[in-house]
Amino acid sequence: MSDMPSAREHGLYDLRRKRAPVAMGIVAVAAFVAAIVQRDPAFVALPVVALLAFVALPSWIGVEPRFPVPSVWRAIGEQALGFGVPMVGVLLMYVVLNKGEPRYIALIPVAVAGALIYSAYRWRYLAGAMARVRGAGEEMGFGSRLWRHYLGYAVGLAAAFTAAAATRPIDWGLGSELFAVVLLSAKAAVDLSLPQPPLRAERLSLAGARLAAMSPVLFGLPWGLALTGAMAASMPETWSLMAALNYNAMIVVYVAIASIVVFTAFALVTFLIELLAGEG
C-alpha cells in the first residue's frame, strides 16, 4: 500500500488522459498524410504504428477513474458496443462495396475478437485507475515492465505461429486472420494476469519523451515481429513459413524506425500543447 496520490498527481493524471489522445490523433493524421504523399511502402509503417500507439496509450498513460468500477461483463459489453459495432459496420460496408470479397468477410471475426479483447483491457485499466485513486499500487521499474511486456508477446507469438503452421496446409487464405486472433487472445491472457500500472505522474511531454526513448524496445521490435508474422501467415501455401518470414523480415526494421518517429513526434506535440497552455 502506498501513500494517497496528491492533488498535483491527480491533476497530472487528468491532464495526461485528456491530452494524450489529442496529441496522438494529430500524429496519426500527419502519418497518414506522409504515407499518401510519399507513396512508398516503407512509409505505410507510420500510420500503422500511429494507430497501434493510439490504441496502446491507455495502458501507459491511464484512463479516467470510474466509481463504482463496473463488472467485467458490463464493462466489456459497453466498450464492445462503442468500439466494436462501428468497426464491424465499416467492414460490412467494405464487404458490400467489394461484392462480398472473402478477405473482407474474414476480417469481421477478427474485428469482433479485437473489440472484445480491447474491452477487457479497458475494464482492467478502470480497475487500476480506481485502485490508484485509493492509494493502492506502487511504481513499477523498467525491468519489471519489460519482462511482463515481452512475456505477453512471446506467448502470443508462439501460439499464433503454432496455429498458423497447423492450419496453413488446410487453408492458407485465413492465415493472417487466425494469426491475429490467436496472438491477441494469448497476449491478453498474460497481460490481464500480470497488469502494469501507468507511467508515474509527470508532465505528458516527459512521459512522451520516455516512451520515445524506449520505443524501439517496447514497441518497434514486438509490433514488427507481430506484423511480420501476420504478413507471412497470409502468403500462399507454396511458400514455407520460414521463407515467408524471411521475405517479410524488413517489416521489423520499418516498424522500429516508425515507432521512433511516431513517439518522438508525440513527445514534441505534447510539448507544444503544454507550451501553448503556459506550462513551458
C-alpha positions as CSV (number, residue, x, y, z in Angstrom):
1,M,0.0,0.0,0.0
2,S,1.4,3.4,-1.0
3,D,0.6,6.9,0.0
4,M,-2.5,8.5,-1.3
5,P,-1.8,10.5,-4.6
6,S,-1.5,14.2,-4.1
7,A,-3.8,16.8,-5.7
8,R,-0.9,17.6,-8.1
9,E,-0.6,13.9,-9.1
10,H,-4.3,13.7,-9.7
11,G,-4.1,16.9,-11.9
12,L,-1.2,15.5,-13.9
13,Y,-3.0,12.2,-14.5
14,D,-6.1,14.1,-15.6
15,L,-4.3,16.4,-18.0
16,R,-2.4,13.4,-19.5
17,R,-5.6,11.5,-20.1
18,K,-7.2,14.4,-21.9
19,R,-4.2,15.5,-23.9
20,A,-2.7,12.2,-25.0
21,P,-5.4,11.1,-27.4
22,V,-5.4,14.6,-29.0
23,A,-1.7,14.6,-29.4
24,M,-1.5,11.1,-30.8
25,G,-4.5,11.9,-33.1
26,I,-2.5,14.8,-34.6
27,V,0.5,12.5,-35.1
28,A,-1.7,9.8,-36.7
29,V,-3.2,12.3,-39.2
30,A,0.3,13.5,-40.1
31,A,1.4,9.9,-40.5
32,F,-1.4,9.2,-42.9
33,V,-0.7,12.3,-44.9
34,A,3.0,11.4,-45.1
35,A,2.2,7.9,-46.3
36,I,-0.1,9.2,-49.0
37,V,2.3,11.9,-50.2
38,Q,5.4,9.7,-50.3
39,R,3.7,6.6,-51.9
40,D,6.5,4.5,-50.5
41,P,5.6,1.1,-48.9
42,A,8.1,1.8,-46.1
43,F,6.0,4.9,-45.1
44,V,2.9,2.7,-44.6
45,A,4.6,1.7,-41.3
46,L,4.0,5.3,-40.0
47,P,0.1,5.3,-39.9
48,V,0.1,1.6,-38.8
49,V,2.3,2.4,-35.8
50,A,0.4,5.6,-35.0
51,L,-2.9,3.6,-34.9
52,L,-1.3,0.9,-32.7
53,A,0.1,3.6,-30.4
54,F,-3.3,5.3,-30.2
55,V,-4.8,2.0,-29.0
56,A,-2.0,1.3,-26.6
57,L,-1.9,4.8,-25.0
58,P,-4.3,3.9,-22.1
59,S,-2.0,1.2,-20.8
60,W,0.8,3.7,-20.4
61,I,-1.0,7.0,-19.7
62,G,-4.0,5.7,-17.8
63,V,-7.8,6.1,-18.1
64,E,-10.3,8.2,-16.1
65,P,-11.4,6.5,-12.9
66,R,-15.0,5.4,-12.7
67,F,-16.9,4.7,-9.5
68,P,-18.1,2.1,-9.0
69,V,-16.0,0.0,-11.2
70,P,-18.4,-1.9,-13.4
71,S,-18.4,-5.7,-13.5
72,V,-16.2,-7.2,-16.2
73,W,-19.1,-8.3,-18.3
74,R,-20.8,-5.0,-18.1
75,A,-17.6,-3.1,-19.0
76,I,-16.9,-5.5,-21.9
77,G,-20.4,-5.1,-23.2
78,E,-20.3,-1.3,-23.0
79,Q,-16.9,-1.0,-24.6
80,A,-17.6,-3.6,-27.3
81,L,-20.8,-1.7,-28.3
82,G,-18.9,1.6,-28.5
83,F,-15.8,0.3,-30.1
84,G,-16.7,-2.9,-32.0
85,V,-20.0,-2.0,-33.6
86,P,-18.6,0.9,-35.6
87,M,-15.6,-1.2,-36.7
88,V,-17.8,-4.1,-37.8
89,G,-20.1,-1.6,-39.6
90,V,-17.2,-0.2,-41.6
91,L,-16.1,-3.7,-42.5
92,L,-19.6,-4.6,-43.6
93,M,-19.6,-1.5,-45.9
94,Y,-16.4,-2.7,-47.4
95,V,-17.9,-6.2,-47.9
96,V,-20.9,-4.7,-49.7
97,L,-18.8,-2.3,-51.8
98,N,-16.5,-5.2,-52.8
99,K,-19.4,-7.5,-53.6
100,G,-18.7,-10.0,-50.8
101,E,-15.0,-10.3,-51.2
102,P,-14.0,-13.2,-48.9
103,R,-10.9,-11.4,-47.5
104,Y,-13.1,-8.6,-46.1
105,I,-15.7,-11.1,-44.7
106,A,-12.8,-12.9,-42.9
107,L,-11.9,-9.7,-41.2
108,I,-15.2,-9.4,-39.4
109,P,-14.5,-12.2,-36.8
110,V,-11.1,-10.6,-36.2
111,A,-12.8,-7.2,-35.6
112,V,-15.2,-8.8,-33.1
113,A,-12.5,-10.6,-31.3
114,G,-10.3,-7.5,-31.2
115,A,-13.2,-5.4,-29.8
116,L,-13.9,-7.9,-27.0
117,I,-10.2,-8.2,-26.1
118,Y,-9.8,-4.4,-26.1
119,S,-12.9,-4.1,-23.9
120,A,-11.3,-6.5,-21.4
121,Y,-8.2,-4.3,-21.3
122,R,-10.3,-1.2,-20.7
123,W,-12.0,-2.9,-17.8
124,R,-8.6,-3.7,-16.3
125,Y,-7.5,-0.1,-16.8
126,L,-10.6,1.1,-15.0
127,A,-9.9,-1.1,-12.0
128,G,-6.3,0.0,-12.0
129,A,-7.3,3.7,-12.1
130,M,-9.7,3.3,-9.2
131,A,-7.1,1.5,-7.2
132,R,-4.7,4.3,-7.9
133,V,-7.2,6.9,-6.6
134,R,-7.4,4.9,-3.4
135,G,-3.7,4.9,-3.0
136,A,-3.1,1.2,-3.9
137,G,-0.3,0.0,-6.1
138,E,3.3,1.0,-6.5
139,E,5.5,2.3,-9.2
140,M,6.9,-0.4,-11.5
141,G,10.5,-0.3,-12.7
142,F,11.6,-0.7,-16.3
143,G,12.9,-4.2,-15.8
144,S,9.6,-5.4,-14.3
145,R,7.6,-3.8,-17.1
146,L,9.9,-5.2,-19.8
147,W,9.7,-8.9,-18.9
148,R,5.9,-8.7,-18.5
149,H,5.6,-6.9,-21.7
150,Y,7.7,-9.4,-23.6
151,L,6.2,-12.4,-21.9
152,G,2.8,-11.4,-23.4
153,Y,4.3,-11.1,-26.9
154,A,6.3,-14.3,-26.5
155,V,3.3,-16.4,-25.5
156,G,1.1,-14.7,-28.1
157,L,3.6,-15.1,-31.0
158,A,4.3,-18.7,-30.1
159,A,0.6,-19.6,-30.0
160,A,-0.1,-17.6,-33.2
161,F,2.8,-19.2,-35.2
162,T,1.8,-22.7,-34.0
163,A,-1.8,-22.1,-35.1
164,A,-0.7,-20.7,-38.5
165,A,1.7,-23.6,-39.1
166,A,-1.0,-26.1,-38.2
167,T,-3.7,-24.6,-40.4
168,R,-1.5,-23.5,-43.3
169,P,-1.9,-26.7,-45.3
170,I,-5.7,-26.6,-44.8
171,D,-6.5,-23.0,-45.7
172,W,-3.7,-20.5,-46.0
173,G,-6.2,-17.8,-47.0
174,L,-7.2,-17.4,-43.4
175,G,-3.7,-17.4,-42.1
176,S,-3.3,-13.7,-41.1
177,E,-6.8,-13.5,-39.5
178,L,-6.2,-16.6,-37.4
179,F,-2.7,-15.4,-36.5
180,A,-4.1,-12.1,-35.3
181,V,-6.9,-13.6,-33.2
182,V,-4.7,-16.1,-31.5
183,L,-1.9,-13.6,-30.9
184,L,-4.3,-11.0,-29.3
185,S,-6.1,-13.7,-27.2
186,A,-2.9,-15.2,-25.8
187,K,-1.2,-11.9,-25.2
188,A,-4.3,-10.5,-23.4
189,A,-4.4,-13.6,-21.2
190,V,-0.9,-12.8,-20.0
191,D,-1.4,-9.0,-19.8
192,L,-4.6,-9.3,-17.8
193,S,-3.0,-11.8,-15.4
194,L,0.1,-9.5,-14.9
195,P,-1.2,-5.9,-15.2
196,Q,1.2,-3.0,-15.3
197,P,0.4,0.4,-13.8
198,P,0.6,3.6,-15.9
199,L,3.8,5.6,-16.0
200,R,4.3,7.7,-12.9
201,A,2.7,11.1,-12.6
202,E,4.7,13.6,-14.6
203,R,4.1,16.0,-17.5
204,L,2.8,14.4,-20.6
205,S,5.8,15.7,-22.7
206,L,8.2,13.9,-20.2
207,A,6.1,10.7,-20.4
208,G,6.1,11.0,-24.2
209,A,9.9,11.5,-24.3
210,R,10.3,8.4,-22.0
211,L,8.2,6.4,-24.4
212,A,10.1,7.7,-27.4
213,A,13.4,6.7,-25.9
214,M,12.1,3.2,-25.1
215,S,10.0,2.9,-28.3
216,P,12.3,0.6,-30.3
217,V,12.4,-2.0,-27.5
218,L,8.9,-1.6,-26.2
219,F,7.0,-1.1,-29.5
220,G,9.2,-1.4,-32.6
221,L,10.5,-4.9,-32.1
222,P,7.3,-6.7,-30.8
223,W,5.0,-4.9,-33.2
224,G,7.4,-5.5,-36.0
225,L,7.5,-9.2,-35.2
226,A,3.8,-9.4,-34.9
227,L,3.2,-7.7,-38.3
228,T,5.9,-9.8,-39.9
229,G,4.2,-12.9,-38.7
230,A,0.8,-11.8,-39.8
231,M,2.1,-11.0,-43.3
232,A,4.0,-14.3,-43.5
233,A,0.9,-16.2,-42.5
234,S,-1.1,-14.6,-45.3
235,M,1.3,-15.7,-48.1
236,P,0.3,-18.7,-50.4
237,E,0.9,-22.2,-49.2
238,T,3.6,-22.6,-51.9
239,W,5.8,-20.5,-49.5
240,S,7.2,-22.3,-46.4
241,L,6.6,-20.3,-43.2
242,M,10.3,-19.7,-42.8
243,A,10.7,-18.4,-46.3
244,A,7.7,-16.2,-45.8
245,L,9.2,-14.8,-42.6
246,N,12.5,-14.1,-44.3
247,Y,10.7,-12.3,-47.2
248,N,8.8,-10.0,-44.8
249,A,11.7,-9.5,-42.3
250,M,12.3,-5.9,-43.3
251,I,8.9,-5.0,-41.7
252,V,10.6,-5.2,-38.3
253,V,13.1,-2.5,-39.4
254,Y,10.4,-0.3,-40.9
255,V,8.2,-0.6,-37.7
256,A,11.2,0.0,-35.4
257,I,12.0,3.2,-37.3
258,A,8.4,4.3,-37.5
259,S,8.0,3.8,-33.7
260,I,10.8,6.2,-33.0
261,V,9.4,8.7,-35.4
262,V,5.8,8.4,-34.1
263,F,6.6,8.6,-30.4
264,T,9.2,11.4,-30.9
265,A,6.5,13.3,-32.8
266,F,4.1,12.6,-29.9
267,A,6.5,14.0,-27.4
268,L,7.0,17.1,-29.5
269,V,3.3,17.7,-30.0
270,T,2.6,17.3,-26.3
271,F,5.4,19.7,-25.5
272,L,3.8,22.3,-27.9
273,I,0.4,21.7,-26.2
274,E,2.0,22.4,-22.8
275,L,3.8,25.4,-24.2
276,L,0.6,26.9,-25.6
277,A,-1.1,26.2,-22.2
278,G,1.6,28.3,-20.5
279,E,3.3,25.3,-18.9
280,G,6.5,25.5,-20.7
